[in-house]
Amino acid sequence: MSASVGPSDHPAIECAAPTKTYELGNEKVHALRGVTFSIARGKFIAIMGASGSGKSTLANLIGALEKRKRCFQATSLSATGCA
């Protein structure tokens, strides 16, 4: 007998290898290169890293403030691999 999986059994946020590249003149700047993680409901996290490592870009993608090439499911922000 298998247990049913309810909404509380899924992560609040799940991020699967999003990428973000900015164009600066003829140069491409890779602000985010495929970090994968999930955050359980009720948990707090900190995003840490060196200046320019993509912290703000990641936070903006999670908060749907940045446009992205990959699609995210509205309920879990799981990347679906859309172009």
Secondary structure, DSSP 8 states (H G I E B T S, - for coil): ------GGGS-SEEE-S-EEEEEETTEEEEEEE---EEE-TT-------STTSSHHHHHHHHTT-S--SS-B-TTT--B----
